[in-house]
Amino acid sequence: MGRREKKIGCPAELTLRVIEGRWKISILSELFKGTKRPTQLHKSLLGITHKVLAQQLRQMEKEGLIYRTPYREVPPKVEYSLSSTGKSLHAVLDAMDEWGRKHRQIVSELLL
């Protein structure tokens, strides 16, 4: 059974599966601010390679989190925006951020 084929035990696991990965939360955070072109995302996500960004965007599109809008012009133009499913993660990520701020000290000490 492949990694993506594993059974999901509970709804929270599904949520974690959708947002797992080094860059997905950062990409979502940027798209919460509005529609972005790939170059804008790349500039705002320090350390991400073009290849990884493209992979993450394709995966997020496949999962229904974002929309890819290509424009017929020269040079080609593509924009990414959040789907309603992607937008619905805003509250989840805000709650995770709040939890992290509240428990940062305790968890940091345990992880060292």
KEDRENMI-377080 format. One record per atom (N, C-alpha, C, O, CB): residue number from 1; atom name; x, y, z. Coordinates in steps of 0.001 Angstrom, whole numbers, plus 500000, padded with zeros to 6 digits. Atoms other than C-alpha are relative to their C-alpha. Glycine has a CB too. Layout:
BEGIN
<r NUM, "CA", <X, Y, Z>>;
...
END
This chain:
BEGIN
<r 1, "N", <500842, 498830, 500000>>;
<r 1, "CA", <500000, 500000, 500000>>;
<r 1, "C", <500891, 501239, 500000>>;
<r 1, "O", <501747, 501363, 500876>>;
<r 1, "CB", <499040, 499995, 501216>>;
<r 2, "N", <499207, 498785, 500087>>;
<r 2, "CA", <501515, 503372, 498966>>;
<r 2, "C", <499652, 500988, 501090>>;
<r 2, "O", <498652, 500839, 501792>>;
<r 2, "CB", <499816, 500642, 498659>>;
<r 3, "N", <500173, 499003, 498949>>;
<r 3, "CA", <501827, 506360, 501235>>;
<r 3, "C", <498637, 500662, 499918>>;
<r 3, "O", <497986, 500839, 500948>>;
<r 3, "CB", <501092, 501052, 499915>>;
<r 4, "N", <501276, 499317, 500181>>;
<r 4, "CA", <498743, 508069, 499804>>;
<r 4, "C", <498814, 499039, 500028>>;
<r 4, "O", <497661, 499469, 500070>>;
<r 4, "CB", <500008, 500763, 498696>>;
<r 5, "N", <501068, 500989, 500013>>;
<r 5, "CA", <496772, 504836, 499796>>;
<r 5, "C", <499638, 499520, 501398>>;
<r 5, "O", <498699, 498739, 501553>>;
<r 5, "CB", <500398, 498825, 499147>>;
<r 6, "N", <500273, 500440, 498645>>;
<r 6, "CA", <496869, 504371, 503583>>;
<r 6, "C", <498590, 500418, 500411>>;
<r 6, "O", <498073, 501449, 499981>>;
<r 6, "CB", <501043, 500571, 500976>>;
<r 7, "N", <501310, 499666, 499469>>;
<r 7, "CA", <493553, 504297, 505363>>;
<r 7, "C", <500144, 501139, 501001>>;
<r 7, "O", <501144, 501241, 501712>>;
<r 7, "CB", <499335, 498764, 500658>>;
<r 8, "N", <500011, 498874, 499082>>;
<r 8, "CA", <492688, 507397, 507322>>;
<r 8, "C", <499200, 499583, 501226>>;
<r 8, "O", <498041, 499185, 501106>>;
<r 8, "CB", <499398, 501286, 499332>>;
<r 9, "N", <500646, 500444, 498782>>;
<r 9, "CA", <491857, 506626, 510951>>;
<r 9, "C", <498959, 500951, 500546>>;
<r 9, "O", <497931, 500513, 501062>>;
<r 9, "CB", <501011, 499767, 501023>>;
<r 10, "N", <500952, 499032, 499463>>;
<r 10, "CA", <490111, 509831, 511931>>;
<r 10, "C", <500056, 501270, 499153>>;
<r 10, "O", <501005, 501462, 498393>>;
<r 10, "CB", <500304, 500315, 501498>>;
<r 11, "N", <500016, 498769, 500797>>;
<r 11, "CA", <489151, 513194, 510409>>;
<r 11, "C", <501221, 500892, 500219>>;
<r 11, "O", <501680, 501548, 499284>>;
<r 11, "CB", <498759, 500782, 500312>>;
<r 12, "N", <498811, 499187, 499744>>;
<r 12, "CA", <492089, 514933, 512105>>;
<r 12, "C", <501187, 499491, 499186>>;
<r 12, "O", <502003, 500288, 498723>>;
<r 12, "CB", <500343, 499996, 501500>>;
<r 13, "N", <498930, 500570, 500828>>;
<r 13, "CA", <494453, 512537, 510282>>;
<r 13, "C", <499871, 500456, 498553>>;
<r 13, "O", <500869, 500744, 497892>>;
<r 13, "CB", <499978, 498465, 500070>>;
<r 14, "N", <500228, 499524, 501360>>;
<r 14, "CA", <492861, 513532, 506989>>;
<r 14, "C", <500493, 501440, 499856>>;
<r 14, "O", <501164, 501785, 498883>>;
<r 14, "CB", <498501, 499901, 499634>>;
<r 15, "N", <499562, 498604, 500024>>;
<r 15, "CA", <493453, 517193, 507795>>;
<r 15, "C", <501518, 500078, 499979>>;
<r 15, "O", <502093, 500821, 499183>>;
<r 15, "CB", <499443, 500766, 501213>>;
<r 16, "N", <498535, 499997, 499960>>;
<r 16, "CA", <497082, 516517, 508679>>;
<r 16, "C", <500598, 499485, 498695>>;
<r 16, "O", <501614, 500008, 498236>>;
<r 16, "CB", <500499, 499153, 501169>>;
<r 17, "N", <499509, 500552, 501267>>;
<r 17, "CA", <497567, 514448, 505513>>;
<r 17, "C", <499953, 501070, 498907>>;
<r 17, "O", <500864, 501163, 498085>>;
<r 17, "CB", <499163, 498760, 499581>>;
<r 18, "N", <500161, 498983, 501044>>;
<r 18, "CA", <496300, 517336, 503369>>;
<r 18, "C", <501014, 501128, 500156>>;
<r 18, "O", <501495, 501660, 499156>>;
<r 18, "CB", <498581, 500570, 500030>>;
<r 19, "N", <499089, 498864, 499806>>;
<r 19, "CA", <498559, 519974, 504954>>;
<r 19, "C", <501436, 499586, 500297>>;
<r 19, "O", <502296, 500440, 500510>>;
<r 19, "CB", <499499, 500864, 501120>>;
<r 20, "N", <498635, 500441, 499701>>;
<r 20, "CA", <501628, 517793, 505565>>;
<r 20, "C", <500951, 500392, 498883>>;
<r 20, "O", <500558, 500585, 497732>>;
<r 20, "CB", <500041, 498485, 500217>>;
<r 21, "N", <498974, 499624, 500970>>;
<r 21, "CA", <504836, 518669, 503848>>;
<r 21, "C", <500670, 501284, 500431>>;
<r 21, "O", <500075, 502106, 501129>>;
<r 21, "CB", <499399, 500156, 498594>>;
<r 22, "N", <499181, 498860, 499578>>;
<r 22, "CA", <507533, 521258, 504295>>;
<r 22, "C", <499420, 501346, 499578>>;
<r 22, "O", <499593, 502334, 500291>>;
<r 22, "CB", <501390, 499862, 499441>>;
<r 23, "N", <500356, 498708, 500563>>;
<r 23, "CA", <505908, 523961, 502162>>;
<r 23, "C", <498508, 500306, 499911>>;
<r 23, "O", <498142, 501455, 499665>>;
<r 23, "CB", <500570, 500097, 498668>>;
<r 24, "N", <501430, 499778, 500238>>;
<r 24, "CA", <502127, 523515, 502024>>;
<r 24, "C", <499410, 501102, 500876>>;
<r 24, "O", <498659, 501946, 500387>>;
<r 24, "CB", <499242, 498719, 500233>>;
<r 25, "N", <500557, 498971, 499112>>;
<r 25, "CA", <501311, 525646, 505069>>;
<r 25, "C", <500488, 501377, 499579>>;
<r 25, "O", <499724, 502342, 499607>>;
<r 25, "CB", <500385, 499724, 501472>>;
<r 26, "N", <499454, 498710, 500451>>;
<r 26, "CA", <503604, 528412, 503808>>;
<r 26, "C", <499329, 500458, 498709>>;
<r 26, "O", <499033, 501642, 498548>>;
<r 26, "CB", <501523, 499898, 499792>>;
<r 27, "N", <500679, 499656, 501251>>;
<r 27, "CA", <502014, 528283, 500350>>;
<r 27, "C", <498579, 500455, 500295>>;
<r 27, "O", <498123, 501465, 499759>>;
<r 27, "CB", <499993, 498797, 499026>>;
<r 28, "N", <501361, 499598, 499625>>;
<r 28, "CA", <498530, 528397, 501869>>;
<r 28, "C", <500001, 501390, 500630>>;
<r 28, "O", <499154, 502222, 500304>>;
<r 28, "CB", <499383, 498978, 500976>>;
<r 29, "N", <499919, 498692, 499344>>;
<r 29, "CA", <499559, 531347, 504051>>;
<r 29, "C", <500157, 501125, 498984>>;
<r 29, "O", <499547, 502185, 499127>>;
<r 29, "CB", <501166, 500025, 500987>>;
<r 30, "N", <499824, 498980, 501044>>;
<r 30, "CA", <500701, 533266, 500979>>;
<r 30, "C", <498714, 500175, 499191>>;
<r 30, "O", <498350, 501298, 498843>>;
<r 30, "CB", <501168, 499620, 499063>>;
<r 31, "N", <501223, 499910, 500802>>;
<r 31, "CA", <497511, 532438, 499071>>;
<r 31, "C", <498819, 500547, 500803>>;
<r 31, "O", <497854, 501038, 500217>>;
<r 31, "CB", <499646, 498631, 499439>>;
<r 32, "N", <501029, 499346, 499185>>;
<r 32, "CA", <495361, 533562, 502034>>;
<r 32, "C", <500030, 501515, 499762>>;
<r 32, "O", <499019, 502194, 499937>>;
<r 32, "CB", <500210, 499681, 501511>>;
<r 33, "N", <499847, 498563, 500268>>;
<r 33, "CA", <496699, 537033, 501132>>;
<r 33, "C", <499448, 500388, 498635>>;
<r 33, "O", <499216, 501568, 498374>>;
<r 33, "CB", <501469, 500397, 500089>>;
<r 34, "N", <500539, 499716, 501325>>;
<r 34, "CA", <495393, 536711, 497557>>;
<r 34, "C", <500644, 499149, 498920>>;
<r 34, "O", <501576, 498388, 499180>>;
<r 34, "CB", <500182, 501457, 499670>>;
<r 35, "N", <499528, 500738, 501167>>;
<r 35, "CA", <495999, 535263, 494100>>;
<r 35, "C", <501460, 500354, 499722>>;
<r 35, "O", <501858, 501515, 499816>>;
<r 35, "CB", <499120, 500306, 498763>>;
<r 36, "N", <498568, 499800, 500248>>;
<r 36, "CA", <499675, 534804, 493234>>;
<r 36, "C", <500441, 499249, 498752>>;
<r 36, "O", <499906, 498197, 498404>>;
<r 36, "CB", <500829, 499542, 501211>>;
<r 37, "N", <499309, 500691, 501085>>;
<r 37, "CA", <501798, 533942, 490247>>;
<r 37, "C", <501122, 499162, 500606>>;
<r 37, "O", <501584, 499451, 501710>>;
<r 37, "CB", <500558, 501012, 498941>>;
<r 38, "N", <498926, 500849, 499451>>;
<r 38, "CA", <504435, 531219, 490687>>;
<r 38, "C", <501250, 500781, 500402>>;
<r 38, "O", <501868, 500470, 501420>>;
<r 38, "CB", <500383, 498948, 498988>>;
<r 39, "N", <498803, 499223, 499655>>;
<r 39, "CA", <507260, 533779, 490655>>;
<r 39, "C", <499802, 500769, 501305>>;
<r 39, "O", <500745, 500916, 502082>>;
<r 39, "CB", <500349, 500976, 498865>>;
<r 40, "N", <500283, 499295, 498748>>;
<r 40, "CA", <505574, 535739, 493457>>;
<r 40, "C", <500108, 499041, 501182>>;
<r 40, "O", <500666, 499386, 502224>>;
<r 40, "CB", <498597, 500644, 499958>>;
<r 41, "N", <499905, 500997, 498938>>;
<r 41, "CA", <505239, 532580, 495530>>;
<r 41, "C", <501454, 499630, 500255>>;
<r 41, "O", <501883, 499540, 501405>>;
<r 41, "CB", <499187, 498748, 499640>>;
<r 42, "N", <498591, 500389, 499853>>;
<r 42, "CA", <508853, 531610, 494871>>;
<r 42, "C", <500787, 501061, 500756>>;
<r 42, "O", <501602, 500729, 501616>>;
<r 42, "CB", <500638, 499759, 498625>>;
<r 43, "N", <499280, 498913, 499323>>;
<r 43, "CA", <510128, 535022, 495997>>;
<r 43, "C", <499630, 500098, 501478>>;
<r 43, "O", <500468, 500454, 502306>>;
<r 43, "CB", <499713, 501329, 499310>>;
<r 44, "N", <500432, 499863, 498610>>;
<r 44, "CA", <508086, 534948, 499193>>;
<r 44, "C", <500310, 498780, 500859>>;
<r 44, "O", <500227, 498855, 502085>>;
<r 44, "CB", <498530, 500271, 500044>>;
<r 45, "N", <499706, 501235, 499272>>;
<r 45, "CA", <509043, 531375, 500160>>;
<r 45, "C", <501506, 499720, 499928>>;
<r 45, "O", <501965, 498932, 499100>>;
<r 45, "CB", <499181, 498799, 499417>>;
<r 46, "N", <498547, 500117, 500032>>;
<r 46, "CA", <512738, 531621, 500915>>;
<r 46, "C", <500446, 498569, 500241>>;
<r 46, "O", <500067, 497942, 501229>>;
<r 46, "CB", <500626, 500920, 501034>>;
<r 47, "N", <499450, 501337, 499862>>;
<r 47, "CA", <514540, 528349, 500381>>;
<r 47, "C", <499329, 498943, 499139>>;
<r 47, "O", <499877, 497853, 498972>>;
<r 47, "CB", <499919, 499589, 501405>>;
<r 48, "N", <500684, 500986, 500836>>;
<r 48, "CA", <512022, 526597, 498136>>;
<r 48, "C", <500590, 500049, 498590>>;
<r 48, "O", <500898, 501124, 498075>>;
<r 48, "CB", <498459, 500262, 499968>>;
<r 49, "N", <499525, 500045, 501382>>;
<r 49, "CA", <513238, 525440, 494733>>;
<r 49, "C", <498801, 500103, 499062>>;
<r 49, "O", <497664, 499851, 499461>>;
<r 49, "CB", <500811, 498694, 499725>>;
<r 50, "N", <501079, 499926, 500997>>;
<r 50, "CA", <511225, 525986, 491562>>;
<r 50, "C", <499342, 498635, 499822>>;
<r 50, "O", <498124, 498531, 499684>>;
<r 50, "CB", <500545, 500510, 498644>>;
<r 51, "N", <500505, 501355, 500196>>;
<r 51, "CA", <510897, 522215, 491193>>;
<r 51, "C", <499051, 499600, 501133>>;
<r 51, "O", <497964, 499081, 500877>>;
<r 51, "CB", <501167, 499004, 499908>>;
<r 52, "N", <500834, 500368, 498851>>;
<r 52, "CA", <509513, 521682, 494703>>;
<r 52, "C", <498730, 500837, 500022>>;
<r 52, "O", <497656, 500316, 500321>>;
<r 52, "CB", <500779, 500178, 501320>>;
<r 53, "N", <501190, 499150, 500048>>;
<r 53, "CA", <507157, 524649, 494368>>;
<r 53, "C", <499004, 499462, 498974>>;
<r 53, "O", <497809, 499364, 499252>>;
<r 53, "CB", <500385, 501456, 499662>>;
<r 54, "N", <500876, 500545, 501049>>;
<r 54, "CA", <505779, 523225, 491125>>;
<r 54, "C", <499346, 498698, 500457>>;
<r 54, "O", <498158, 498482, 500218>>;
<r 54, "CB", <500798, 499762, 498700>>;
<r 55, "N", <500548, 501271, 499500>>;
<r 55, "CA", <505342, 519792, 492732>>;
<r 55, "C", <498909, 500238, 501041>>;
<r 55, "O", <497840, 499630, 500988>>;
<r 55, "CB", <501119, 499135, 500606>>;
<r 56, "N", <500966, 499716, 498937>>;
<r 56, "CA", <503570, 521205, 495779>>;
<r 56, "C", <498720, 500623, 499437>>;
<r 56, "O", <497619, 500284, 499871>>;
<r 56, "CB", <500622, 500934, 501046>>;
<r 57, "N", <501172, 499365, 500612>>;
<r 57, "CA", <501265, 523369, 493643>>;
<r 57, "C", <499156, 498975, 499249>>;
<r 57, "O", <497928, 498995, 499331>>;
<r 57, "CB", <500435, 501127, 499047>>;
<r 58, "N", <500742, 501056, 500709>>;
<r 58, "CA", <500344, 520387, 491446>>;
<r 58, "C", <499247, 499108, 500985>>;
<r 58, "O", <498086, 498762, 500764>>;
<r 58, "CB", <500960, 499145, 499142>>;
<r 59, "N", <500633, 500866, 499002>>;
<r 59, "CA", <499628, 518266, 494508>>;
<r 59, "C", <498818, 500713, 500669>>;
<r 59, "O", <497764, 500112, 500876>>;
<r 59, "CB", <501031, 499564, 501065>>;
<r 60, "N", <501076, 499239, 499349>>;
<r 60, "CA", <497546, 520993, 496157>>;
<r 60, "C", <498818, 500201, 499056>>;
<r 60, "O", <497665, 500207, 499486>>;
<r 60, "CB", <500521, 501363, 500483>>;
<r 61, "N", <501076, 499894, 500990>>;
<r 61, "CA", <495579, 521463, 492944>>;
<r 61, "C", <499245, 498668, 499906>>;
<r 61, "O", <498015, 498648, 499862>>;
<r 61, "CB", <500571, 500403, 498607>>;
<r 62, "N", <500601, 501333, 500066>>;
<r 62, "CA", <494958, 517707, 492753>>;
<r 62, "C", <499130, 499721, 501226>>;
<r 62, "O", <498092, 499068, 501118>>;
<r 62, "CB", <501093, 498931, 499878>>;
<r 63, "N", <500743, 500195, 498756>>;
<r 63, "CA", <493767, 517724, 496382>>;
<r 63, "C", <498825, 500962, 500147>>;
<r 63, "O", <498064, 500877, 501111>>;
<r 63, "CB", <500927, 500158, 501178>>;
<r 64, "N", <501135, 499086, 499974>>;
<r 64, "CA", <491312, 520516, 495596>>;
<r 64, "C", <500171, 501201, 500911>>;
<r 64, "O", <499190, 501855, 501265>>;
<r 64, "CB", <498796, 499265, 500407>>;
<r 65, "N", <499755, 498865, 499111>>;
<r 65, "CA", <492979, 523154, 497787>>;
<r 65, "C", <500159, 501315, 499251>>;
<r 65, "O", <499840, 502381, 499777>>;
<r 65, "CB", <501230, 499744, 500827>>;
<r 66, "N", <499736, 498783, 500775>>;
<r 66, "CA", <493899, 525601, 495026>>;
<r 66, "C", <499492, 499837, 498572>>;
<r 66, "O", <499256, 498731, 498085>>;
<r 66, "CB", <501511, 500331, 499998>>;
<r 67, "N", <500332, 499956, 501425>>;
<r 67, "CA", <492905, 526628, 491530>>;
<r 67, "C", <501211, 500511, 499236>>;
<r 67, "O", <501926, 501397, 499703>>;
<r 67, "CB", <498751, 500903, 499733>>;
<r 68, "N", <498966, 499537, 500934>>;
<r 68, "CA", <495366, 527048, 488684>>;
<r 68, "C", <499274, 500626, 498829>>;
<r 68, "O", <498466, 499974, 498168>>;
<r 68, "CB", <500957, 498824, 499529>>;
<r 69, "N", <500644, 499296, 501102>>;
<r 69, "CA", <494286, 529649, 486155>>;
<r 69, "C", <501054, 500401, 498967>>;
<r 69, "O", <501836, 501321, 499205>>;
<r 69, "CB", <499232, 501247, 500514>>;
<r 70, "N", <499066, 499619, 501064>>;
<r 70, "CA", <496298, 529738, 482902>>;
<r 70, "C", <499361, 501060, 499100>>;
<r 70, "O", <498152, 501043, 498870>>;
<r 70, "CB", <500419, 498756, 499163>>;
<r 71, "N", <500474, 498963, 500909>>;
<r 71, "CA", <496000, 532745, 480595>>;
<r 71, "C", <500670, 499805, 498649>>;
<r 71, "O", <501858, 499494, 498566>>;
<r 71, "CB", <500289, 501423, 500565>>;
<r 72, "N", <499462, 500148, 501359>>;
<r 72, "CA", <496431, 532589, 476839>>;
<r 72, "C", <500615, 501320, 499566>>;
<r 72, "O", <499960, 502153, 498940>>;
<r 72, "CB", <498892, 499554, 498997>>;
<r 73, "N", <499271, 498814, 500415>>;
<r 73, "CA", <499019, 535265, 476325>>;
<r 73, "C", <501471, 499650, 499887>>;
<r 73, "O", <501914, 498599, 500350>>;
<r 73, "CB", <499781, 501171, 500992>>;
<r 74, "N", <498569, 500204, 500167>>;
<r 74, "CA", <502663, 535597, 475431>>;
<r 74, "C", <500703, 501137, 500723>>;
<r 74, "O", <500431, 502303, 500438>>;
<r 74, "CB", <500408, 499941, 498483>>;
<r 75, "N", <499655, 501329, 499507>>;
<r 75, "CA", <504602, 535097, 477571>>;
<r 75, "C", <498848, 499397, 500804>>;
<r 75, "O", <497982, 500124, 501290>>;
<r 75, "CB", <501268, 500063, 500859>>;
<r 76, "N", <501087, 500661, 499272>>;
<r 76, "CA", <502353, 532510, 479243>>;
<r 76, "C", <499911, 500505, 501441>>;
<r 76, "O", <500921, 500817, 502073>>;
<r 76, "CB", <500200, 498478, 499988>>;
<r 77, "N", <500235, 499525, 498637>>;
<r 77, "CA", <500817, 533559, 482538>>;
<r 77, "C", <499103, 498986, 500710>>;
<r 77, "O", <498121, 498502, 500147>>;
<r 77, "CB", <499350, 501434, 500004>>;
<r 78, "N", <500781, 500915, 499167>>;
<r 78, "CA", <499500, 531319, 485336>>;
<r 78, "C", <499841, 500655, 501364>>;
<r 78, "O", <500773, 501272, 501878>>;
<r 78, "CB", <500687, 498582, 500118>>;
<r 79, "N", <500237, 499499, 498649>>;
<r 79, "CA", <497920, 532336, 488631>>;
<r 79, "C", <499401, 498888, 500853>>;
<r 79, "O", <498694, 498012, 500356>>;
<r 79, "CB", <499065, 501239, 499978>>;
<r 80, "N", <500545, 500955, 499044>>;
<r 80, "CA", <497074, 530325, 491726>>;
<r 80, "C", <499175, 500739, 501040>>;
<r 80, "O", <499546, 501814, 501513>>;
<r 80, "CB", <501127, 499187, 500674>>;
<r 81, "N", <500873, 499442, 498970>>;
<r 81, "CA", <494247, 531017, 494137>>;
<r 81, "C", <499412, 498853, 500814>>;
<r 81, "O", <499462, 497694, 500402>>;
<r 81, "CB", <498868, 500877, 499371>>;
<r 82, "N", <500584, 501021, 499133>>;
<r 82, "CA", <492528, 529183, 496955>>;
<r 82, "C", <498608, 499616, 499543>>;
<r 82, "O", <497823, 500465, 499120>>;
<r 82, "CB", <499955, 500486, 501436>>;
<r 83, "N", <501369, 500481, 500210>>;
<r 83, "CA", <489469, 527044, 496377>>;
<r 83, "C", <499253, 500215, 501319>>;
<r 83, "O", <499855, 500617, 502314>>;
<r 83, "CB", <499969, 498467, 499549>>;
<r 84, "N", <500746, 499864, 498747>>;
<r 84, "CA", <486685, 527131, 498957>>;
<r 84, "C", <500527, 498999, 501034>>;
<r 84, "O", <500523, 499287, 502230>>;
<r 84, "CB", <498478, 499784, 499760>>;
<r 85, "N", <499408, 500987, 499088>>;
<r 85, "CA", <488251, 523986, 500455>>;
<r 85, "C", <501292, 500546, 500598>>;
<r 85, "O", <501528, 500417, 501799>>;
<r 85, "CB", <500271, 498662, 499263>>;
<r 86, "N", <498767, 499392, 499510>>;
<r 86, "CA", <491606, 525746, 500710>>;
<r 86, "C", <499723, 501131, 500970>>;
<r 86, "O", <500379, 501243, 502006>>;
<r 86, "CB", <500829, 500509, 498843>>;
<r 87, "N", <500361, 498896, 499105>>;
<r 87, "CA", <489994, 528824, 502242>>;
<r 87, "C", <499514, 499498, 501344>>;
<r 87, "O", <499739, 500142, 502369>>;
<r 87, "CB", <498930, 500869, 499363>>;
<r 88, "N", <500525, 500537, 498749>>;
<r 88, "CA", <488310, 526627, 504841>>;
<r 88, "C", <501105, 499577, 500968>>;
<r 88, "O", <500840, 499393, 502156>>;
<r 88, "CB", <499098, 498822, 499713>>;
<r 89, "N", <498875, 500353, 499133>>;
<r 89, "CA", <491765, 525695, 506192>>;
<r 89, "C", <500537, 501190, 500791>>;
<r 89, "O", <501359, 501013, 501690>>;
<r 89, "CB", <501113, 499404, 499176>>;
<r 90, "N", <499504, 498806, 499319>>;
<r 90, "CA", <492346, 529279, 507343>>;
<r 90, "C", <499775, 499901, 501502>>;
<r 90, "O", <500688, 500167, 502284>>;
<r 90, "CB", <499319, 501257, 499448>>;
<r 91, "N", <500315, 500117, 498567>>;
<r 91, "CA", <490605, 528684, 510685>>;
<r 91, "C", <500843, 498901, 500658>>;
<r 91, "O", <501270, 499045, 501803>>;
<r 91, "CB", <498493, 499702, 500199>>;
<r 92, "N", <499193, 501099, 499469>>;
<r 92, "CA", <492493, 525393, 511147>>;
<r 92, "C", <501428, 500483, 500244>>;
<r 92, "O", <501995, 500230, 501307>>;
<r 92, "CB", <499993, 498788, 499026>>;
<r 93, "N", <498620, 499529, 499860>>;
<r 93, "CA", <495878, 527033, 510565>>;
<r 93, "C", <500109, 501084, 501058>>;
<r 93, "O", <501114, 501158, 501765>>;
<r 93, "CB", <500523, 500522, 498666>>;
<r 94, "N", <500010, 498999, 498928>>;
<r 94, "CA", <494952, 529965, 512813>>;
<r 94, "C", <499989, 499322, 501369>>;
<r 94, "O", <500696, 499749, 502281>>;
<r 94, "CB", <498778, 500935, 499859>>;
<r 95, "N", <500064, 500733, 498732>>;
<r 95, "CA", <494071, 527494, 515594>>;
<r 95, "C", <501342, 499330, 500300>>;
<r 95, "O", <501788, 499316, 501447>>;
<r 95, "CB", <498871, 498943, 499960>>;
<r 96, "N", <498691, 500621, 499808>>;
<r 96, "CA", <497362, 525651, 515061>>;
<r 96, "C", <501035, 501042, 500402>>;
<r 96, "O", <501882, 500778, 501257>>;
<r 96, "CB", <500445, 499275, 498723>>;
<r 97, "N", <499082, 498916, 499667>>;
<r 97, "CA", <499255, 528950, 515191>>;
<r 97, "C", <499812, 500432, 501456>>;
<r 97, "O", <500781, 500622, 502191>>;
<r 97, "CB", <499788, 501198, 499052>>;
<r 98, "N", <500294, 499598, 498621>>;
<r 98, "CA", <497522, 529934, 518424>>;
<r 98, "C", <500502, 498952, 500988>>;
<r 98, "O", <501095, 499299, 502010>>;
<r 98, "CB", <498489, 500222, 500187>>;
<r 99, "N", <499534, 501075, 499133>>;
<r 99, "CA", <498257, 526530, 519984>>;
<r 99, "C", <501527, 500034, 500115>>;
<r 99, "O", <502078, 499901, 501207>>;
<r 99, "CB", <499529, 498631, 499464>>;
<r 100, "N", <498539, 499949, 500002>>;
<r 100, "CA", <501913, 526793, 518969>>;
<r 100, "C", <500543, 501146, 500821>>;
<r 100, "O", <501523, 500983, 501548>>;
<r 100, "CB", <500511, 500108, 498596>>;
<r 101, "N", <499563, 498842, 499203>>;
<r 101, "CA", <502265, 530258, 520478>>;
<r 101, "C", <499801, 499731, 501494>>;
<r 101, "O", <500661, 500046, 502317>>;
<r 101, "CB", <499222, 501275, 499579>>;
<r 102, "N", <500352, 500243, 498598>>;
<r 102, "CA", <500575, 529163, 523701>>;
<r 102, "C", <500918, 498955, 500642>>;
<r 102, "O", <501266, 499071, 501818>>;
<r 102, "CB", <498541, 499543, 500105>>;
<r 103, "N", <499236, 501115, 499445>>;
<r 103, "CA", <502644, 525993, 524132>>;
<r 103, "C", <501460, 499954, 499543>>;
<r 103, "O", <502155, 498965, 499773>>;
<r 103, "CB", <499333, 498715, 499634>>;
<r 104, "N", <498632, 499963, 500572>>;
<r 104, "CA", <505924, 527039, 522467>>;
<r 104, "C", <501060, 499650, 501032>>;
<r 104, "O", <501919, 498807, 500773>>;
<r 104, "CB", <500297, 501386, 499421>>;
<r 105, "N", <498951, 500192, 498983>>;
<r 105, "CA", <507986, 527120, 525657>>;
<r 105, "C", <500065, 498554, 500463>>;
<r 105, "O", <501142, 497958, 500480>>;
<r 105, "CB", <499756, 500918, 501203>>;
<r 106, "N", <500039, 501361, 499470>>;
<r 106, "CA", <506888, 523747, 527021>>;
<r 106, "C", <500432, 498989, 498947>>;
<r 106, "O", <501263, 498121, 499215>>;
<r 106, "CB", <498597, 499664, 500504>>;
<r 107, "N", <499701, 500959, 501064>>;
<r 107, "CA", <507056, 521890, 523713>>;
<r 107, "C", <501451, 500131, 499554>>;
<r 107, "O", <502113, 499124, 499300>>;
<r 107, "CB", <499055, 500205, 498804>>;
<r 108, "N", <498604, 499802, 500409>>;
<r 108, "CA", <510405, 523447, 522759>>;
<r 108, "C", <500950, 499314, 500966>>;
<r 108, "O", <501922, 498690, 500540>>;
<r 108, "CB", <500331, 501495, 499913>>;
<r 109, "N", <499141, 500633, 499006>>;
<r 109, "CA", <511947, 522236, 526009>>;
<r 109, "C", <499956, 498480, 499879>>;
<r 109, "O", <500978, 497817, 500061>>;
<r 109, "CB", <499586, 500427, 501406>>;
<r 110, "N", <500131, 501443, 500123>>;
<r 110, "CA", <510610, 518717, 525462>>;
<r 110, "C", <500673, 499468, 498737>>;
<r 110, "O", <501148, 498332, 498719>>;
<r 110, "CB", <498539, 499614, 500006>>;
<r 111, "N", <499434, 500444, 501273>>;
<r 111, "CA", <511892, 518552, 521874>>;
<r 111, "C", <501520, 500112, 499960>>;
<r 111, "O", <502154, 499534, 499077>>;
<r 111, "CB", <499406, 500803, 498868>>;
<r 112, "N", <498545, 499825, 500017>>;
<r 112, "CA", <515454, 519561, 522743>>;
<r 112, "C", <500732, 498796, 500519>>;
<r 112, "O", <501962, 498793, 500566>>;
<r 112, "CB", <500390, 501198, 500806>>;
END
